[in-house]
């Protein structure tokens, strides 16, 4: 699975997803893109999943026709996230 982290997603989280291909918006040169443009770029680049911390994304964007899956993290504390990871 190809996963894209947006700007607010803690990069060390990628170590918990080692079986997947993880990139950050910064690595892709997309750190200045806004939500709609970032989603469009990610879809064009064939990413399967966007991990974001933007809890208001669903109110800012029409997600009904998007082909990319989106996971919104409710917190960014890595030790707290680790507690929810199934290995």
N, C-alpha and C positions, 0 to 999 in steps of 0.2 A: 504494500500500500504506500502511496506517495502522500506524505503529510507536510503541510505548510504551517509554520508557527507565525502568528502576527507579532507585531512589535512588543506587546505586553506579556507574551507567553514566556515563561522562564526557560531559557535555552537548555539548562541541564536536564530538563524533562526528556530530552531526546535520548538520554542514556537508558531511560525506562522503556523506550520504544525501539530498541536496537534491532528488532526483527523487521522494521520498516525503514523506508527511505525518508528521512526527515530533513527539511530545509527551512530556513527562516526567511522572512520577507526581506531582511537586510541582505542576506547572501544572494538573493535573487535580484537585488537592485530595486526592490519595490517598497522600501521603507517610507517613501514620501507619498505613496498611493493612499487615497481615501478608501473607505469600506467598499463601495460599489466597484471602483476601479480595481481594487485588490482582488475581490471575488472574481471579476471578469478575467483578470490576468491569470489567476490560479486555475480557473477552468480551462482557459486556452492552453495552459502548460500541462494539462492533464493531471492536476493534483486531485486526489480522492477525498481529502479531508483538510479542513482549515481548523486549527485550534486557536481560539481567541480568548481574550479576557473582556471583550466589549459586551457587557450584559444588555446593552440597548440595541444591539445589531438588528434584532428582529423588528424593532420599531422604526429603524432608520432605513431598512432595505426591504424590498419585496423579495422574499426568499422562495416563493412558490415555484418559480421556474428555474431555480438554480440546480445545477447538476452536481455540485460539490456538497459533501456532507460537512456539517459545522458542529463543533463541540465548543461550548462556552464554559470556561473555567470560572467557578464562583469565587475562587481564591487562588493566589499565586505562590503561596508558601510551599516550597518543595517538600519538606518533611511531612507536611499535612497531606499533600497529594500522594506521596508514597504509601500512606496508610490505606489508600483506596486502590492501589495497583495489585492486580492478581498476577502472580508469577507462575 
